[in-house]
Amino acid sequence: MKRLVAAPNLALATLWADQLNGAGIDATVQRAWAGSIAGEIPVDQALPEVWVVDERRHAEALSLLHELRNPPWRHWACRGCGEMIDGPFEQCWQCGATRGA
């Protein structure tokens, strides 16, 4: 096993590990409950961590995690009403049309 990243909270650590597992990269969350002793130990030592089970897939997991944490910015015009949509939205907030419709 090899450490991939420390997460700022348990929710993100779990989300990232689940997304990696969904992509076929075995990942686990370590120190999930260490936050309860923050203050007794240094705070940076109490953060949950995402670990990759197969060390040979560490670089691949790091690349995928980078993509997950930095999604591409999208900007598109709705075909239904012409509204300009920014961000990761797949549906127009003006008329409700989907991006591909």
N, CA, C and O atoms as a MOPAC input file, in Angstrom:
PM7 MOZYME 1SCF
protein

 N      0.83900 1    -1.18500 1     0.00000 1
 C      0.00000 1     0.00000 1     0.00000 1
 C      0.87600 1     1.23700 1     0.00000 1
 O      1.98400 1     1.24000 1     0.53600 1
 N      0.34700 1     2.30200 1    -0.62100 1
 C      1.08600 1     3.55000 1    -0.67800 1
 C      0.11500 1     4.70500 1    -0.48400 1
 O     -0.97500 1     4.71800 1    -1.05700 1
 N      0.52200 1     5.67600 1     0.33100 1
 C     -0.31700 1     6.83700 1     0.62200 1
 C     -0.46800 1     7.69300 1    -0.63100 1
 O      0.51300 1     7.99100 1    -1.31400 1
 N     -1.69900 1     8.08300 1    -0.92400 1
 C     -1.97000 1     8.92200 1    -2.07600 1
 C     -2.09500 1    10.38100 1    -1.66600 1
 O     -1.41800 1    11.24500 1    -2.22200 1
 N     -2.96400 1    10.66000 1    -0.68800 1
 C     -3.21300 1    12.04600 1    -0.29700 1
 C     -3.89600 1    12.09700 1     1.06500 1
 O     -4.61500 1    11.17600 1     1.45100 1
 N     -3.65900 1    13.18700 1     1.78000 1
 C     -4.42000 1    13.47600 1     2.99300 1
 C     -5.60300 1    14.34100 1     2.56800 1
 O     -5.44100 1    15.28000 1     1.78900 1
 N     -6.76700 1    14.03100 1     3.06800 1
 C     -7.97500 1    14.77500 1     2.71700 1
 C     -8.32600 1    15.74300 1     3.84800 1
 O     -8.00400 1    15.48300 1     5.00700 1
 N     -8.97900 1    16.84800 1     3.51800 1
 C     -9.32800 1    17.80600 1     4.57300 1
 C    -10.42300 1    17.31200 1     5.51100 1
 O    -10.57700 1    17.82700 1     6.61900 1
 N    -11.19300 1    16.29900 1     5.06000 1
 C    -12.23000 1    15.74500 1     5.93000 1
 C    -12.58400 1    14.33100 1     5.46400 1
 O    -12.19700 1    13.90300 1     4.37700 1
 N    -13.32000 1    13.62700 1     6.30300 1
 C    -13.66300 1    12.23400 1     6.02800 1
 C    -14.58400 1    12.09300 1     4.81700 1
 O    -14.47900 1    11.11800 1     4.07200 1
 N    -15.47500 1    13.04400 1     4.61400 1
 C    -16.39600 1    12.96500 1     3.47600 1
 C    -15.63200 1    12.96500 1     2.15200 1
 O    -15.92100 1    12.15300 1     1.27200 1
 N    -14.67100 1    13.85800 1     2.00700 1
 C    -13.88600 1    13.90400 1     0.76900 1
 C    -13.00100 1    12.67000 1     0.62200 1
 O    -12.87500 1    12.12800 1    -0.47600 1
 N    -12.39400 1    12.22600 1     1.70200 1
 C    -11.55600 1    11.03300 1     1.63000 1
 C    -12.36700 1     9.83800 1     1.14800 1
 O    -11.90800 1     9.06700 1     0.30500 1
 N    -13.56900 1     9.68800 1     1.68400 1
 C    -14.43700 1     8.58200 1     1.29100 1
 C    -14.88300 1     8.72600 1    -0.16400 1
 O    -14.90400 1     7.74500 1    -0.90700 1
 N    -15.23700 1     9.93900 1    -0.56800 1
 C    -15.64200 1    10.18200 1    -1.95200 1
 C    -14.51600 1     9.84200 1    -2.91500 1
 O    -14.73500 1     9.14500 1    -3.90600 1
 N    -13.30900 1    10.33000 1    -2.63200 1
 C    -12.17300 1    10.07300 1    -3.51100 1
 C    -11.86500 1     8.58600 1    -3.58100 1
 O    -11.62300 1     8.05800 1    -4.66700 1
 N    -11.86900 1     7.90500 1    -2.44600 1
 C    -11.59700 1     6.46300 1    -2.44000 1
 C    -12.67100 1     5.71000 1    -3.22700 1
 O    -12.35900 1     4.77600 1    -3.96600 1
 N    -13.92400 1     6.11100 1    -3.07200 1
 C    -15.00900 1     5.46000 1    -3.81200 1
 C    -14.85200 1     5.68000 1    -5.31800 1
 O    -15.07600 1     4.76100 1    -6.10500 1
 N    -14.47000 1     6.88900 1    -5.71600 1
 C    -14.29200 1     7.16400 1    -7.14100 1
 C    -13.11500 1     6.37400 1    -7.71500 1
 O    -13.19000 1     5.88000 1    -8.84000 1
 N    -12.05000 1     6.25700 1    -6.96000 1
 C    -10.91100 1     5.45200 1    -7.40800 1
 C    -11.30500 1     3.98500 1    -7.52100 1
 O    -10.96300 1     3.32400 1    -8.50100 1
 N    -12.02400 1     3.47200 1    -6.51900 1
 C    -12.48500 1     2.09000 1    -6.56100 1
 C    -13.40900 1     1.86400 1    -7.75600 1
 O    -13.34500 1     0.81900 1    -8.40400 1
 N    -14.26300 1     2.83500 1    -8.04600 1
 C    -15.15600 1     2.74000 1    -9.19000 1
 C    -14.40900 1     2.70300 1   -10.51500 1
 O    -14.89900 1     2.14800 1   -11.49800 1
 N    -13.21600 1     3.30000 1   -10.53400 1
 C    -12.37700 1     3.29700 1   -11.74100 1
 C    -11.48800 1     2.06100 1   -11.80000 1
 O    -10.67300 1     1.93000 1   -12.71300 1
 N    -11.63500 1     1.15500 1   -10.83900 1
 C    -10.86600 1    -0.07600 1   -10.85000 1
 C     -9.53700 1    -0.00700 1   -10.11500 1
 O     -8.71600 1    -0.91700 1   -10.23600 1
 N     -9.31500 1     1.05400 1    -9.35900 1
 C     -8.08100 1     1.19300 1    -8.57300 1
 C     -8.44800 1     0.98900 1    -7.10900 1
 O     -9.17000 1     1.79700 1    -6.52500 1
 N     -7.94800 1    -0.09200 1    -6.51900 1
 C     -8.25800 1    -0.37600 1    -5.11600 1
 C     -7.66900 1     0.70000 1    -4.21700 1
 O     -6.45800 1     0.92200 1    -4.19500 1
 N     -8.55300 1     1.36700 1    -3.47300 1
 C     -8.13000 1     2.43200 1    -2.56800 1
 C     -8.87400 1     2.28700 1    -1.24500 1
 O    -10.01100 1     1.81600 1    -1.21000 1
 N     -8.23100 1     2.69200 1    -0.17100 1
 C     -8.83800 1     2.65300 1     1.15400 1
 C     -8.63900 1     3.98800 1     1.85200 1
 O     -7.76700 1     4.78000 1     1.49400 1
 N     -9.47400 1     4.21400 1     2.86200 1
 C     -9.32800 1     5.40100 1     3.70400 1
 C     -8.68900 1     4.95400 1     5.01100 1
 O     -9.18700 1     4.05300 1     5.68700 1
 N     -7.58900 1     5.59200 1     5.35200 1
 C     -6.89800 1     5.31600 1     6.61200 1
 C     -7.07300 1     6.52100 1     7.53400 1
 O     -7.29700 1     7.63800 1     7.06700 1
 N     -6.97100 1     6.29700 1     8.81300 1
 C     -7.12900 1     7.33600 1     9.84200 1
 C     -8.49200 1     8.01900 1     9.74000 1
 O     -8.60200 1     9.22800 1     9.94700 1
 N     -9.51100 1     7.25500 1     9.42700 1
 C    -10.84900 1     7.81000 1     9.25100 1
 C    -11.35600 1     8.50900 1    10.50800 1
 O    -12.02300 1     9.54000 1    10.41700 1
 N    -11.05400 1     7.97000 1    11.64800 1
 C    -11.60600 1     8.53000 1    12.89400 1
 C    -10.55800 1     9.21100 1    13.75300 1
 O    -10.81600 1     9.49800 1    14.92200 1
 N     -9.38200 1     9.47500 1    13.20200 1
 C     -8.32200 1    10.12100 1    13.99000 1
 C     -8.65700 1    11.57600 1    14.30600 1
 O     -8.06700 1    12.15700 1    15.21700 1
 N     -9.59300 1    12.17200 1    13.57000 1
 C     -9.97400 1    13.55500 1    13.84200 1
 C    -10.49900 1    13.75100 1    15.24600 1
 O    -10.44500 1    14.86000 1    15.77700 1
 N    -11.00400 1    12.70000 1    15.85500 1
 C    -11.54300 1    12.81300 1    17.21100 1
 C    -10.46300 1    13.07600 1    18.25200 1
 O    -10.76200 1    13.49100 1    19.37200 1
 N     -9.19900 1    12.83200 1    17.87900 1
 C     -8.12200 1    13.09900 1    18.84200 1
 C     -7.24000 1    14.27100 1    18.41500 1
 O     -6.14100 1    14.45800 1    18.93600 1
 N     -7.74400 1    15.06800 1    17.44600 1
 C     -7.01600 1    16.27700 1    17.04200 1
 C     -6.87500 1    17.16800 1    18.26600 1
 O     -7.83300 1    17.37900 1    19.01000 1
 N     -5.70700 1    17.67300 1    18.46000 1
 C     -5.40100 1    18.44000 1    19.65600 1
 C     -4.52200 1    17.62900 1    20.59200 1
 O     -3.60600 1    18.16000 1    21.22000 1
 N     -4.80900 1    16.34400 1    20.67900 1
 C     -3.95400 1    15.43500 1    21.43200 1
 C     -2.72300 1    15.09500 1    20.59300 1
 O     -1.62900 1    14.87500 1    21.11300 1
 N     -2.94200 1    15.06100 1    19.26900 1
 C     -1.85300 1    14.88200 1    18.31800 1
 C     -1.90500 1    16.07100 1    17.35000 1
 O     -2.93700 1    16.73800 1    17.27100 1
 N     -0.84000 1    16.35200 1    16.62200 1
 C     -0.89700 1    17.46500 1    15.67400 1
 C     -2.04300 1    17.29200 1    14.67500 1
 O     -2.33000 1    16.18200 1    14.22800 1
 N     -2.69200 1    18.40800 1    14.33400 1
 C     -3.86100 1    18.36100 1    13.46300 1
 C     -3.55500 1    17.69300 1    12.12900 1
 O     -4.37900 1    16.93400 1    11.61900 1
 N     -2.38400 1    17.96100 1    11.55500 1
 C     -2.05900 1    17.34400 1    10.26400 1
 C     -1.87800 1    15.83400 1    10.37600 1
 O     -1.92500 1    15.13200 1     9.36600 1
 N     -1.67400 1    15.33100 1    11.57100 1
 C     -1.55800 1    13.88600 1    11.76900 1
 C     -2.92100 1    13.23100 1    12.00200 1
 O     -3.02200 1    12.00600 1    12.07100 1
 N     -3.96700 1    14.05300 1    12.12300 1
 C     -5.30800 1    13.53700 1    12.39200 1
 C     -6.19600 1    13.54100 1    11.15100 1
 O     -7.36300 1    13.15700 1    11.22600 1
 N     -5.65900 1    13.96800 1    10.01400 1
 C     -6.45800 1    14.01600 1     8.79200 1
 C     -6.62800 1    12.62200 1     8.19200 1
 O     -5.70700 1    11.80600 1     8.24100 1
 N     -7.80900 1    12.34700 1     7.62300 1
 C     -7.97800 1    11.05900 1     6.94400 1
 C     -7.11100 1    11.02000 1     5.68400 1
 O     -6.86000 1    12.05200 1     5.06200 1
 N     -6.66300 1     9.83900 1     5.32000 1
 C     -5.79700 1     9.67600 1     4.15600 1
 C     -6.37200 1     8.63400 1     3.20500 1
 O     -7.02600 1     7.67800 1     3.62300 1
 N     -6.11300 1     8.83900 1     1.92600 1
 C     -6.48800 1     7.86700 1     0.89400 1
 C     -5.21300 1     7.12800 1     0.49700 1
 O     -4.20200 1     7.74200 1     0.15500 1
 N     -5.28000 1     5.81200 1     0.54800 1
 C     -4.15300 1     4.96200 1     0.19800 1
 C     -4.52800 1     4.06500 1    -0.96800 1
 O     -5.66900 1     3.62000 1    -1.08500 1
 N     -3.54800 1     3.80600 1    -1.83300 1
 C     -3.72400 1     2.89400 1    -2.96500 1
 C     -3.16200 1     1.53700 1    -2.55200 1
 O     -2.03700 1     1.45000 1    -2.06000 1
 N     -3.93600 1     0.49500 1    -2.74900 1
 C     -3.52400 1    -0.84100 1    -2.33500 1
 C     -2.34400 1    -1.33500 1    -3.17300 1
 O     -1.36000 1    -1.83200 1    -2.62600 1
 N     -2.44100 1    -1.20100 1    -4.49200 1
 C     -1.37800 1    -1.64400 1    -5.39800 1
 C     -0.45100 1    -0.47100 1    -5.70900 1
 O     -0.82500 1     0.44100 1    -6.44600 1
 N      0.74100 1    -0.49500 1    -5.15400 1
 C      1.69400 1     0.61200 1    -5.32200 1
 C      2.01600 1     0.89500 1    -6.78700 1
 O      2.35200 1     2.02400 1    -7.14300 1
 N      1.91500 1    -0.12100 1    -7.63000 1
 C      2.21800 1     0.07500 1    -9.05100 1
 C      1.19900 1     0.98200 1    -9.73300 1
 O      1.46800 1     1.51600 1   -10.80900 1
 N      0.04400 1     1.15600 1    -9.12300 1
 C     -1.00500 1     2.00000 1    -9.71400 1
 C     -1.06200 1     3.38600 1    -9.07000 1
 O     -2.00200 1     4.14600 1    -9.29900 1
 N     -0.04700 1     3.70800 1    -8.26000 1
 C     -0.01900 1     4.98900 1    -7.55600 1
 C     -0.05800 1     6.17900 1    -8.51900 1
 O     -0.85300 1     7.09800 1    -8.32100 1
 N      0.77500 1     6.17700 1    -9.54400 1
 C      0.82000 1     7.29200 1   -10.50100 1
 C     -0.51200 1     7.43500 1   -11.23200 1
 O     -0.98600 1     8.55100 1   -11.44800 1
 N     -1.10800 1     6.32800 1   -11.60800 1
 C     -2.40900 1     6.34800 1   -12.27800 1
 C     -3.48100 1     6.92400 1   -11.35000 1
 O     -4.30600 1     7.73400 1   -11.77400 1
 N     -3.46300 1     6.50400 1   -10.09100 1
 C     -4.42300 1     7.00500 1    -9.10900 1
 C     -4.22700 1     8.49200 1    -8.85400 1
 O     -5.20000 1     9.23400 1    -8.72000 1
 N     -2.98600 1     8.92800 1    -8.78700 1
 C     -2.68600 1    10.34500 1    -8.58200 1
 C     -3.21300 1    11.17800 1    -9.74200 1
 O     -3.77300 1    12.25400 1    -9.53400 1
 N     -3.03600 1    10.68700 1   -10.95400 1
 C     -3.53100 1    11.38500 1   -12.14000 1
 C     -5.06000 1    11.46700 1   -12.13300 1
 O     -5.63000 1    12.52300 1   -12.40700 1
 N     -5.71500 1    10.35800 1   -11.82200 1
 C     -7.17200 1    10.33600 1   -11.77200 1
 C     -7.69200 1    11.25800 1   -10.67300 1
 O     -8.66600 1    11.98100 1   -10.88200 1
 N     -7.05900 1    11.24000 1    -9.52300 1
 C     -7.46700 1    12.11100 1    -8.42500 1
 C     -7.32100 1    13.58000 1    -8.81900 1
 O     -8.16100 1    14.40800 1    -8.46400 1
 N     -6.26700 1    13.89800 1    -9.54200 1
 C     -6.08200 1    15.27400 1   -10.00700 1
 C     -7.24000 1    15.68000 1   -10.92700 1
 O     -7.74900 1    16.79600 1   -10.82000 1
 N     -7.65200 1    14.79600 1   -11.81500 1
 C     -8.78500 1    15.07500 1   -12.70500 1
 C    -10.07700 1    15.25600 1   -11.91500 1
 O    -10.89300 1    16.12000 1   -12.23900 1
 N    -10.26000 1    14.44000 1   -10.87800 1
 C    -11.46800 1    14.53100 1   -10.06000 1
 C    -11.50700 1    15.84000 1    -9.26700 1
 O    -12.56900 1    16.44000 1    -9.09700 1
 N    -10.35000 1    16.27200 1    -8.79000 1
 C    -10.28000 1    17.49100 1    -7.98400 1
 C    -10.27200 1    18.75400 1    -8.83000 1
 O    -10.54500 1    19.83600 1    -8.31200 1
 N     -9.96500 1    18.64600 1   -10.11900 1
 C     -9.87600 1    19.80400 1   -11.00500 1
 C    -10.64400 1    19.53800 1   -12.29500 1
 O    -10.03900 1    19.38300 1   -13.35600 1
 N    -11.98100 1    19.48300 1   -12.21100 1
 C    -12.75200 1    19.19000 1   -13.42100 1
 C    -12.61500 1    20.32800 1   -14.42700 1
 O    -12.42000 1    21.48100 1   -14.04200 1
 N    -12.71600 1    20.00500 1   -15.71100 1
 C    -12.60500 1    21.06300 1   -16.72600 1
 C    -13.78500 1    22.02300 1   -16.63300 1
 O    -14.91300 1    21.61400 1   -16.35900 1
 N    -13.51400 1    23.29100 1   -16.86100 1
 C    -14.56400 1    24.29400 1   -16.84500 1
 C    -15.33200 1    24.20000 1   -18.15200 1
 O    -14.73600 1    24.14200 1   -19.22700 1
 N    -16.62400 1    24.18700 1   -18.06000 1
 C    -17.43800 1    24.08200 1   -19.25900 1
 C    -18.28800 1    25.33100 1   -19.43100 1
 O    -18.74800 1    25.93600 1   -18.46200 1
 N    -18.47500 1    25.68600 1   -20.64700 1
 C    -19.28600 1    26.84000 1   -21.01500 1
 C    -20.03800 1    26.43500 1   -22.27100 1
 O    -19.42200 1    26.10100 1   -23.28300 1
 N    -21.35700 1    26.46100 1   -22.21700 1
 C    -22.11700 1    26.04200 1   -23.38500 1
 C    -23.39000 1    26.86600 1   -23.51900 1
 O    -23.89000 1    27.42600 1   -22.54400 1
 N    -23.89900 1    26.92800 1   -24.73100 1
 C    -25.13800 1    27.64200 1   -25.01500 1
 C    -26.27200 1    26.63300 1   -25.14800 1
 O    -26.14700 1    25.63700 1   -25.86000 1
 N    -27.36200 1    26.89400 1   -24.46900 1
 C    -28.53600 1    26.02300 1   -24.52200 1
 C    -29.14800 1    26.08300 1   -25.91800 1
 O    -29.35900 1    27.16100 1   -26.47200 1
 N    -29.42500 1    24.92000 1   -26.46800 1
 C    -30.04600 1    24.84600 1   -27.79800 1
 C    -31.53300 1    25.20700 1   -27.73300 1
 O    -32.13600 1    25.56600 1   -28.74400 1
 N    -32.11500 1    25.11000 1   -26.53900 1
 C    -33.53600 1    25.39800 1   -26.39900 1
 C    -33.85200 1    26.88000 1   -26.32000 1
 O    -34.79900 1    27.34900 1   -26.95100 1
 N    -33.05000 1    27.63300 1   -25.53600 1
 C    -33.37300 1    29.04300 1   -25.33000 1
 C    -32.20000 1    29.99200 1   -25.56300 1
 O    -32.37800 1    31.21000 1   -25.53200 1
 N    -30.99900 1    29.44900 1   -25.79800 1
 C    -29.83600 1    30.29600 1   -26.05000 1
 C    -29.12400 1    30.78100 1   -24.80000 1
 O    -28.13300 1    31.50400 1   -24.90300 1
 N    -29.60300 1    30.40200 1   -23.62600 1
 C    -28.97000 1    30.81600 1   -22.36700 1
 C    -27.53800 1    30.27700 1   -22.30800 1
 O    -27.28200 1    29.13500 1   -22.68800 1
 N    -26.61300 1    31.10600 1   -21.83100 1
 C    -25.22900 1    30.66700 1   -21.65300 1
 C    -25.10000 1    30.01100 1   -20.27800 1
 O    -25.44000 1    30.61500 1   -19.26100 1
 N    -24.61300 1    28.78500 1   -20.25500 1
 C    -24.48700 1    27.99700 1   -19.02900 1
 C    -23.00900 1    27.84300 1   -18.69800 1
 O    -22.22000 1    27.42000 1   -19.54300 1
 N    -22.63800 1    28.18500 1   -17.47900 1
 C    -21.25900 1    28.03700 1   -17.00900 1
 C    -21.18300 1    26.92200 1   -15.97600 1
 O    -22.14400 1    26.67000 1   -15.25000 1
 N    -20.05700 1    26.27000 1   -15.91700 1
 C    -19.81800 1    25.27700 1   -14.87900 1
 C    -20.17500 1    23.87100 1   -15.30500 1
 O    -20.32000 1    23.58800 1   -16.49500 1
 N    -20.31800 1    22.98300 1   -14.31800 1
 C    -20.50100 1    21.56400 1   -14.60900 1
 C    -21.95500 1    21.16700 1   -14.87000 1
 O    -22.27300 1    19.97800 1   -14.87000 1
 N    -22.83500 1    22.13100 1   -15.09200 1
 C    -24.25100 1    21.82900 1   -15.23700 1
 C    -24.54500 1    21.12800 1   -16.56000 1
 O    -23.99300 1    21.48900 1   -17.60000 1
 N    -25.40700 1    20.13800 1   -16.51300 1
 C    -25.80500 1    19.38100 1   -17.69300 1
 C    -27.20600 1    19.75800 1   -18.14300 1
 O    -27.70000 1    19.23600 1   -19.14200 1
 N    -27.85700 1    20.67500 1   -17.40100 1
 C    -29.21300 1    21.06900 1   -17.72400 1
 C    -29.31500 1    22.58900 1   -17.63300 1
 O    -28.71700 1    23.20900 1   -16.75300 1
 N    -30.06900 1    23.17200 1   -18.54200 1
 C    -30.26300 1    24.62800 1   -18.58300 1
 C    -31.13200 1    25.07100 1   -17.40900 1
 O    -32.18100 1    24.47700 1   -17.16400 1
 N    -30.72000 1    26.08600 1   -16.69500 1
 C    -31.51900 1    26.57100 1   -15.57300 1
 C    -32.62500 1    27.50600 1   -16.04200 1
 O    -33.51000 1    27.85000 1   -15.25800 1
 N    -32.59300 1    27.92800 1   -17.31000 1
 C    -33.61400 1    28.80900 1   -17.85000 1
 C    -34.83600 1    28.00800 1   -18.34300 1
 O    -35.97000 1    28.30400 1   -17.96700 1
 N    -34.59000 1    26.99100 1   -19.18800 1
 C    -35.71800 1    26.25700 1   -19.79300 1
 C    -35.75500 1    24.77800 1   -19.42500 1
 O    -36.74800 1    24.10500 1   -19.69900 1
 N    -34.69100 1    24.25900 1   -18.80700 1
 C    -34.68200 1    22.86300 1   -18.37200 1
 C    -34.17200 1    21.87000 1   -19.40700 1
 O    -34.13200 1    20.66900 1   -19.14100 1
 N    -33.77800 1    22.36000 1   -20.59500 1
 C    -33.26200 1    21.45900 1   -21.62100 1
 C    -31.92500 1    20.86700 1   -21.18100 1
 O    -31.15300 1    21.52000 1   -20.47900 1
 N    -31.65500 1    19.63700 1   -21.59300 1
 C    -30.38800 1    19.00300 1   -21.25200 1
 C    -29.31100 1    19.46200 1   -22.24000 1
 O    -29.62400 1    19.94800 1   -23.32600 1
 N    -28.07400 1    19.30800 1   -21.86400 1
 C    -26.95200 1    19.79100 1   -22.66100 1
 C    -26.94800 1    19.19900 1   -24.06600 1
 O    -26.69700 1    19.91700 1   -25.03400 1
 N    -27.21900 1    17.92100 1   -24.19300 1
 C    -27.17400 1    17.26500 1   -25.49600 1
 C    -28.44800 1    17.42200 1   -26.30900 1
 O    -28.47300 1    17.06600 1   -27.48700 1
 N    -29.51100 1    17.95000 1   -25.69800 1
 C    -30.81000 1    18.03200 1   -26.41600 1
 C    -30.84900 1    19.16600 1   -27.40500 1
 O    -31.86000 1    19.36400 1   -28.07900 1

